[in-house]
């Protein structure tokens, strides 16, 4: 129901001895919203009350929140911790662990190690070739 319909209904049910209030005492705006707004305007402001808080919550500093949530670099402490230990893991075991943690996609696989080709050298020396020439062709 609208406020005007409620007002009209109250006027109809109003007792006959009770009339309208004099013009000076009437509210300027009708309805419960206007009365609530007037109460809010007339209420004395409370000193020390922070309007940004809700039921005792403390206003948090944005800088403090940023420092709390900022990522911390623990590299230096972790390196000192790791280098402090004397136990060195076996290379085969470390390779096995790395292989287990690696994904199956081709981009996760390390490049294949290509065996270096040694230049094919001869077993024979120059003296052996000269000796062979002398024996086979008969040249000195």
C-alpha positions, 0 to 999 in steps of 0.5 A: 500500500502506498503512504497516501492510501494509508493516510486517507484510511486513517483520516476516515477512521479518525475520531470526530473530536480530533481535528487537524492540527493547526497549520504551524504545527503540521509537518512539512512532509508527510510520511514516516520517511520524513519523520526519520530524516528529521530525527537524523538531522536533529540528532547530535553528532557523536564525537570520536565516532568513526563512520567508516567502522562497523560495530567496533571494527578498526580502520586498517591502514592500506599501507599495512595491508599492502605490506602484509600481503606483499610477497616476501622473497625467501631466496637468501634464507633458503640458500643459506639453509640449503648450503649449510647442510653437508649431505649432498644427494646422489645425482641419479636420485636428483635426476629421478626426482626431477623426472617425476616432477616434470610434466608429460608435455613436450615443453616440459621435457628437457632437450635431449643430450646429443653425444659429441662426435669425436673427430675420426682420427686414424690409428696409423701415423705418417711413418706407418704410411711411408713404410707401407708405400716402401713395402707395397710399391717398392719406392724408397 
